[in-house]
Amino acid sequence: MTEETKPFHIDVGEVKENEDGSATYTFVVDDAASKEITTIGLKFILYCSVAKVNVRDALDWILNQAE
């Protein structure tokens, strides 16, 4: 298993419910997970840029696939 394919974990540390009905989440990750999350996020932004797709539109499209 290479470093690139090694799984990483994201744990929910705390969930705070707000008065307006929303929630604030705190996540716990180690350094390796933080680095991988950053890499994935930057790749996503760059891919959207190359494809001339708005990041918000891309995320909305992904969420709509679950419907």
Residue pairs with C-beta under 8 A, 6 or more apart in sequence:
6 32
8 29
8 30
8 32
8 33
8 36
8 37
9 29
9 30
9 33
10 27
10 28
10 29
10 33
10 37
11 27
11 28
11 29
12 25
12 26
12 27
12 28
13 26
13 27
13 28
14 25
14 26
15 23
15 24
15 25
15 26
16 23
16 24
16 25
16 26
17 23
18 24
29 37
44 55
44 58
45 55
48 54
48 55
48 58
